[in-house]
Amino acid sequence: MNSILTYIAIADGKIKRSSLEVLSRCKELANENGLTTEAVVLHPNAESFTDQISTYGADTIYINTHEVFTSHNNEAIVEALTTTAETSNAGILAFASTEGVKDVLGALASKLNSGVVSDVSSFSIEGDAVKATRPVMAAKMMADVTVTGSPVLVSVRSGSYELTERASTASISEIEYSPSTDFKAVLKEILSAQGDTIDLNEAEAIVAAGRGVKDEEGRALISELASVLNAGIGASRALTEAGDYDPSLQIGQTGKVVSPQLYIAVGISGAIQHVAGMANSKVIVAINKDPDAPIFEVADYGLVGDLYKVLPPFIAAIKEIKQN
C-alpha cells in the first residue's frame, strides 16, 4: 500500500463537505503510515476545484473534464474510477457515503475485484488491512469489520470526521477516459423537495419536526427556528406520511441518515427507527412535553415542555445572541 485515493463528489457546482471530511481522514492516515494522499474529481470544471482539494492535503489530484460528468451517470463514473484506480494503484479507495456513491460502489468493487465496507462511522489501517466500524441493526449495535485485499473500498458516513486543513502543493494528473458506448441509463432531471433549500446530508444544523408539530403554526415555528440557525429542515416518518412534509425530508431508518453538528428534535418521541437516522449527530437537543420520551435517552440537552410555548422564547433568545 503506497497511497490512499479519495473520490471527491461534486453537487450543484460545489464540493460536498462530506468528501472533504473523508479526505481529511485519509490525509491523517497517510501521515501516520508513511503513505501519499490522492484525490479524484470527475467534472467538466474539475480544474476549478483543485486548489480547494489541495487545501485538505491531497498530494496528487486526478481529474477528468468530460462533459458526461455534468450530471451523475453510474456507468461513466464506474468506468472512470476503474481507470483511476488502475492508474493510481492505491491500497484504499475512500468515498463519502452519498446516494450517488451507494449507486456505484458495488459495481466498482466487482470491476476491481475488491473488498468493500460501506457506510462506516470510522476506519483505520492495521498492517495490510482496513479495520472499520459500522452501525448495524438500526444503529442499535456497532460492528467491527476487517477487510483485506488491494484496493479496499470504504464509504464513510457524513459527519464522522472533522474537516482539517493540511495545505499541500498537489500535482494535477489528467485521467484519460472517454465513453466508448452509449449508456443504458441517463440522468434527465433531479427533483428537489419543496422548501428543501439545504441538503440534509451536508447541513451543519438540522431542525427536525415530529408528531408534536401538529398544525401550520407548529410548522411555521420549525421554519423560523431553522431560518435563524441557517439549518436544514427534517421530519419524522409520521409527518411525511401525513403529507405535512415532503418524503425526501424524512430522517430515520427508512429515510435519510444524517450527522450534523447540531440536531434539534422538536416533538419527536425518539422511536428507534428515527434515532437510527440521527444518532451520529455531534450535539442532540430534544424538545418534548413528555419527560419519559425515549428521545431524551440519546439527547445531550433536553427541554421538557410544550413546543408551542418553548420555541418562541427559544427563537427570541437565539436572535438576541446573534445580534450581540
N, C-alpha and C positions, 0 to 999 in steps of 0.2 A: 504494500500500500504506500503510494508516494503522494497522493493528493486526495482532497475531498472536493466534490463538484456540487454546487448548489444551483438549482433551477430557479430563476427569477421570474415570477409571474407578473404580467402587466394587465391592469384593468382600468378602463376609462382614461388611458393615457398616462397612468401613474404606476409606479412600482407598488405592489401590495406590501404593506407593512410586515405581514407575516413572513414573506420571503426574506426580508432583511433580518428579521428575528432569527431565522434559520441560518442565514449567512453568518450572523454574529456568533452563533453557537459553533458553527463549523470552523470559523477562524480561531476560536478558543481551543477547540480540539486539535486543530492543526499545530498551533503553537505548543501545546502540551506534548505532542507526539512527533514533532520534527517533520511535519508534512507541509505541502503547499496548499493554498486555498484557491479554488477556481469557481467561476460562475458562468452561467449560460443564459442569454436573453434572446428570445425569438420575437422580433417585432420589426416592422418596416422602418421605425425610427430608433432602432436598438442603440445606435451610437450616442443618442442624446441621454441615455441612462447610465453610461459607463462611469462618468465622474461620481455619481451618487453611489454606485455599486462599489467603486474602489474606496470610498469613504469608510465602508464597513469591512475592509480588509482583503478584498479579492486580489490575488497576485496575477491571475490570468482571467480574462473575460472573453468567452466565445460568443460571437454574435452571428445572426443571420437576418437579413433585412428583406427577405422575400415578401411580396405582397400577400401571400396566402396567410401570413400571420397577423393580418389586420384584425381578424376575428378568430375566435377559438376554433381549431379544427383538429379533432383527435388523431386522425391518420397522419396529418402533416407533422404534428408535434411528436408523435411516437417515432416517425421516421427520422426527424431532425435530431431528437435526443439520442436515438440509437447511434447515429453518425458521430455525435458529440462524445458520447461515452466511449466509443471505439477509438476516437482521436485522443481523448484525454487519458484513457486507461486509469481513471480514478478508482480507488477502492470503495468509496461510498458516493452514492448519488442521493442528495438530500433535497426534500421538497417541503413547502408549506402544504398542509392538508386542506387544500381548497377543493371546491366542487370540480373544477377542471382537472386537477391532479388525480382526483378519485376516478375520473373517467379514463385516464391513460395509464395509471400505474400498473395494473395487471397486464395489459398488452405489452408495455415496455419491459416488464420483468420477464415475460415469455420470450420476447425478442432477444434479450441479453442473457437468457438462461440464468437469471439471478434470483437470489433470495430477496424477499421483501417483507418489511414490517410497516404497517400503516397506522396512522392516527395516534402516534405516540405522544406522551407527555414529557418524556426525557430520553436521551440516548447518549451513549459514551462508547469509547473504543477500548477493548480489552484484548491485547495481543492482535491477532488477525481477525477478531470477531467484533461484531457490533452488539452491544447489550442495550436493550430498550425497555422502558416501562410504558404500558398502555392500559387505559381503563377498559374493563370488561363488565358484563352483567349490569348494564345500565349504570356504569360507573360506581357500582357498589363495592367492587374489588379492583385491585391493580395487579396486572400480570407482568412478571419479568420474563423477557424473551431474549434469547441469544441467537444471532444469525451469523453464519459463516459463508464464505464464498467471496467472489470478486466479479463485479461490484455488488454491494448490498444496497438495496433501495430502501430509503426511510422517508416517511411523510410525518410531519410534526404538527400538532395542534397549535392553532393561533394562541398567542399569549403565553406559551410555555417558557420562552426565554426573553430576556430584555434586549432591547436594541443597544448595541455597544459600538461606538465608532473607533475604528483602528485604521486610520488612513494609510493607504499604500499607493505606490505607483504601479498601476496594473498595465500589463501588456494586453493588447487587443488582437484577437485572432479570429479571422472570418472562417466560419464553418461552410464548406462547400456542400450546399444542398439545394436542390430544386425539385419540385414534384415531378414524378415520372409518369403518373397516370391521373386520370380524373378520379376524384374522390367520391366514395359512395354516399357520403353524408356531408352537407354543407350547412353551416350555421347561417340562417337568414336574418334572425332578429332576436334581441334579448328584451324581454318584457320585465320591467321593474315594478315592484309593488307600489301601489298608490300611496303616496306620502312617505315612502321609504327613501329619504334623502341621504342617509348614512348607511353604508354597508355594515351589517351587524358583525360580520366576520372581521372587519377592520376597526370597528368602533372602540375608542378608548373608554367610553362610558355607555351604559345601556340602562334605560328605564323600561322595566317590563311590567305589563298590566295583567292582572289575574281576574278571577271571577268576582272579586270585590269591587272592581270597576264596572259598575252596572248600568251606567247611562252616559248621555252626552256630556254632562257636567264632569263626570269622572274622567272621560277620555280627554276633555279639554285640560284638566289638571295634569294628566300624564304628558300631554303635548307641551304644556307650558314648562314643566319641570325639565323635560328633555331639551327644550329650546335654551333654557337658562344654562344647562350643563353642556350644551353642544353634544348631546348624546343621541344615540340611536334608540328607536322605539321597538320593543319586542312584546310578545304576548304569550299567554299560556294557551294550551290546546282548546280549553273551554271557550275562550273568546274568539279564536279563529273559526272554530266550528259553528259558533253562533252568528258569524258574519260581521262581528264588530271590528275585526282587524283582518288584514289580508293574510291568507295561509302562509305566504312566504315569510311572515314575521314570527311564526311560531318557533319557540325555543323549547328544546326538550329532546327526548329520545327519538321521537318521530319527526322532529323539526330540525332546527339549526343547533349546532354545538358552538358555543361562544366562550371567549376567555378575555373579557375586557379588564381594564384596570379597576373599574368601578361598576358594580351591578346593583341596581336598586329594584327590588322586587316589591311591587305595590299590590296588595290584595291577593297575593299568591299563597296558597296553603303550603306548598312545598312537597307535592307528590313526587315520588322517586323518578317518574318519567320526566318531570320538568327539571329536577335537580341534576339529572344526567346531562342536561344540555348547558348547565351554567356553573357547575361545581368547581371548575378550574379558574373561575374569576378571582382576581387578586384580592379585592375587598367586596364583601357582600353586605348590603344593607337591606333589612326586611321591615316592611311596614304592614302590619296586620292587626285587626282588632281582637283576634283570638290568641291569647297568650300561650296556648298549647299547640299552635300551628307548627307542623314539622319544619317549616322554613327557618325557624329560629335555631334549629339544631345545626344548620350549616352557615348561618349568618355570623358575620364579625360584629355587626351592630344591629340592634333591633329596636323598633319603635312600636309599642303596643297602643293601638288607638284606631279610631275611625279615620280612614284615609281622607274623607271629605273635611275633617276637622284638622288633620295633621298636615296635609300638603300645603294649604295656603300659607301658614306661618313658616313652614319649612322653605318654601319657594322664596318668600319675602326675605328670609334670613340669608339665603344664598345670594340673592340680588344685592343685598346690603354689603355683604362681604366682597363681592366682585366690584362694587362701586368704590369701596375703600382700598 
